Amino acid sequence: MKNIVIAAGYATRLGDLTKNFPKPLLKIGESTILGRMLDDIDQIPEIDEHIVITNHKFAPIFEEWKNKQHYLKPITIVDDGTETNETRLGAVCDLLFAMEKLSIDDDMLVVAADNLLFFSFQEFVDFAREKDTSCIMCHEQPAIEKLQRTGVVELDKEMRVLGMEEKPQVPKSHWAVPPFYIYLKNDLDLVRHSVENGCGKDAPGNLAHYMVEHTAMHAWKMSAGRFDIGSLDTYYEAVEKFGK
């Protein structure tokens, strides 16, 4: 299983802090946002490689970071060739770019690199193995205004995904979807042809939405919380709360 880290965005909401530096490599205590995530994922036996997809502007910074790491599994940096927020490929196209460039033909754990997580991805991988389908994560979100800004799924009692909507004005459930996914090898052909068949390009949730409509998927309920770093305020809050 490949661990695919989507890290090609420009984090414009963090202003000067990320104008010339990638958000995933911002410090949280003695580590970084990405480092805290890889510390966990690297311990999963099924994972055999970390693949970080970034842009041309930040690729040298990620290469320098990579050369200082000592993980069990190798790290590959993929440069998508873009240099500005206006010319970015979008998360889905970045994933497809890496799949083609590296000829990926394995199960994939696909993660966004701007969250601190308080559970292990091993639980997610075990769930996908049990269900033997591609999978998404979910958590209960009582606030309607927050559901209107994320993906929302309907589930049956076996946690099979019945339907998914991105940023619905009238959510059909309280199950919100964070940006973490497992796509099994037997579904990769669907992934490869998703954009040409109408899948949205930007948010990684667009691909999950597309896949739900074309193959069986299950949702793993997060066993603990996460902290989403999406602004200067939330970054400084994360440093204060979790960087001590």
N, C-alpha and C positions, 0 to 999 in steps of 0.2 A: 504494500500500500504506500502510495506517495502522499506526503504532506504538502499541499499546495497553499502557499501563503499569498493572498492577493494584497499587494503593497505598492501599487502603481499610481495611487492618487496623489494629489498635491496639497491636501489638508489646508485649503485656503481659509477655513474658519479659525485656524490657530494663528493667523497673521504672520508677523515677522519670525515667530518661533520656528515655523516650518517653511519659511520662504526659500531657504537653501538647505533644508535638512529634513529627512523623512520622519514622519510622525512615529512609525513603529520603533524607531531607535532612540526616541526620547527617554531620558532616564527616569526610572522609578526606584528610588533608593540606590542600591549598588548595581541594579540590573537595568533592563530596558523593558518597554511594553512587549516587544517581540520576544525578548529573552525569557521573560517569565512564562510565556506561552510555550516556547520550545523546550524549556526545562521539563515540562510535563510531557509533551508529545514525543520527545526524544526517547522516553522510557518505554513507549509502547512497542512491544515486540514486532507487531505487524508492519510498523513503519520502517522503510529502508532508505528513505531519502527525504530531505527537506528542500523544496523548490520555492524560491522567493521570486515573485514576479514584480518587477519595479519598472520605473521609467528611465529614460536616458540621463536625465538630470541627476537622479539619485543613485544610479547603478554603481558609480565609483565609491560612494560612501558605503553602500551595502557590501561591496567587494572588500573594502578595508575592514569593515566589521567582521565579515566572514573569516578573514585570515587570523582573527584573534580568538575565534571560538574553538571549543574542544568538545563538541557533541559526539555521541557515539555514531550517529548517522551523518553521511556527507551532506553538505549544503551546496546547492546550485543556484546561482543568481541569473535570472533571465531579464534582459533589457528589452522593453517593448518598443524602443525607438522614439518615444514621444518626449517633448521637452516643455510643454505648457499644459495648463489645465484645459485650455480651449481645444487642444488637439489630442487629448487623452483618448484611449481606445474604449474605455469602460470596462468594468470588472469582468463581464461575461466574455468580451472579446480578448481580454488579457489572458483569461483561462484557456481559451481556444488557441491563442497564439503560442502559449507555453506547451500545450498538448501537441501541437504540430511540430514546433521547433525541436522538442525533446523526444518525439515519437512515443508519447506516453500511452501505454496500453495496460494499465494496472488499476486496481481500485484506488480511489482518490479521496482523501480527507481534504476538504477545501475550507480554509478559514480566513476571515478578515483579521487584520493585524492591529486592531485598535481597541481591544478589550482586555481587561483583567478578569480572569476566570477563577472561581472558587470551587471547582470540581475538576476531575480528571477526564480527559478525552478518552481514556481507556474505557470508561463506562459507555460512551457513545459508540465506540468501535465494537464493543461486545454486543450492544443492542442490535447493531446492523448485522452482525454475524448471526444472531438469534433469529432475526426476521428474514434474513437473506434477501433484502431489498435495499435499494438506495434509500437514504434517510435524511431527514432534517431534524433540527432541534426545535423545542417549543418551551414556553413558560406561560403561566397564567398572568395576564395583565388586566387589572380591574379598570384602569383609567381609559375611557373611550378616546380622549384626545391623543393618548399615546398609541393606541391601536390604529388610529387614523394616519399615523406616520410610519407604519411598519407593515410587514407581511402578516396576514392573519389566516389561520387554517381551521377547517372543520375536520373533526376526527371521529372515528367510531370507537367502540369500547376496546378494540384491540390496538388502538393507536394508529390505525391505517388512515392516511390522509384522504379525505373525501373531496376536498376542494381547497383552493388557496386564492386569496386576493391580496394585491399589493395596495397598501394605503387606502383601504375602503372607507368611504364616508359613513356607511352603516355596517359596522363589523358584524359578522354572523356568529362569532364566538369570542371568547376572551383568550384564545391561544395565540400568542405572538411568536414570531419566528426570528431568532437572532441569526447572524450571518455565519453559520457553521453547517457544513453539509458533508455527506458521504455519498459519492457516486460510484457504484460498483462497475466492474469491468464490462459486464454484459449490457450496461446502459450507455457506454461511452459513445456508441454510434449516434444515439439520440443527442447526446451533448454536442458532438462535433458538428451536427447539422442543425442545431437549435436556432442560431441567428438567421441562417438562410431561410428557415421556415417560420420566421416571424417573432422569435424571442427577442425581448428587449435587451439592449447592450450594456446599460450602465450599471445598475445595482445588481449584486449577486443574487438577490431574491428573485429577479426576473427569470433566471435559469431554473430555480426551484419551482416557480409557478408554472413554467413551461413543462418541466419534467412531470409534475403532478398530473398534468393532463394527458401524458403519453405513456406513463409506466406506473407500476405499483410502487408506492412510497409509504414509509412509516415515519412517525415523529417520536423522538425520544424526549421525555420531559426532563428538563435540567434538574439535577439533584441538588444544586445550590445556585447561588446568584452569580452575576457578572457585573462589571463596572465598565460602561461604554465611555470612551474618551473621545468626545466629538467637538470640544470647544476648549478655549483657554481656561475657562472656569472649571470644567470637569478635569482637565489635566492637572491643574494646581490642586484641586481637591484630592485627586488620586495620589499625588506626591505627598500631601499632608496626611492622608489616611493610611496609605499602604507603603510609603517610602521610608518609614522610620526604621 
